[in-house]
């Protein structure tokens, strides 16, 4: 899916290109692309560093969305098939 299609799918209104939903969807698309690229190019450390930056940016946007509107957060998580990492404590 191209960037225009992603924006049309996740936009909240007609001219929306900057809402957290759109930004997270675009970042997710780029993260998936870079992940597949790194599977084929294991020594591409510059792209790996860029991937970590994208993941960090997406995480902060998701935190913001979770803090402000839980319904929008949960619907976005389910539509993008993103599951937050859950830490299991053994004790």
N, C-alpha and C positions, 0 to 999 in steps of 0.2 A: 504494500500500500504506500502511496506517495504522501508527501507532507500535506498537500491540499486535501486529500481524502481523509487524512487523520483529523485535520482541523474541522472539516465539515461534519465528521462523525461525532466529535467530542465538544463542539462549540455550544455554548449556552444560549447564544443568540446569533443573529445573522453576521455581524461584523466581529465576532469574538475570535481573537487569535492569542490572547494573553492570559486567559483564565488558568487556574492551576490544573484543571482537567486536561486542557489542550497541551499545556507544557509537559505534564507527566506522560501523556500519550506519545508525544513527539520524542521525549527522552527514552521512553520504553522501546520505541521502534529503533532508535539509534543504539541502545544498549544491546538489543537482540542482534542487530547487524554486526556490531563490534565483537560480540561474543562468538558469533560464527566465524568472523574473520580471524580471531585469535586461536580458534581451534585448528585452523589451517596454517597459521603463521605463529608458531609457538614462541619464536624469539623476538617478536615485535613488541618490545617493551615500551616504546613511545605510545603506541595505541593502547596498551594495557593501562598506562598511567591516565590517559584520556578517559578510558572506560571507568576507572575509579572515580574520576571527577564527575562524570555523568551520573553514576550511581549515588554519589553524595548529594548532588543537586536534586535528584529525584526524591531521595529520602527526606530532604528538608522540605520540599514542596508537599510531600505526603503528610509529614508531621503538621505542617500549617493547615492543610485541609482537614486533617483529623481533629485538630484543635478547634477549628472554626465551624465546621459542618460535618457531623459524623455520617449523615445520610448520603451526602455527595461522595464522601470518602469511601464508604462501603460499596456504593454502586460502581465507582471507578475501579476499585480493587477487583471486584468480580468481573467487570467487563474486560479488563486487561489481563486477567488471570495472574495477578500479582499476589503472592502470599507473603506477608511479612515474616521474617525469620523469628521463630519463637525459641527462646533459650530454655532448655530443660535443666532444672537443678536436680542434681542427684544428692541424696543425703541420707 
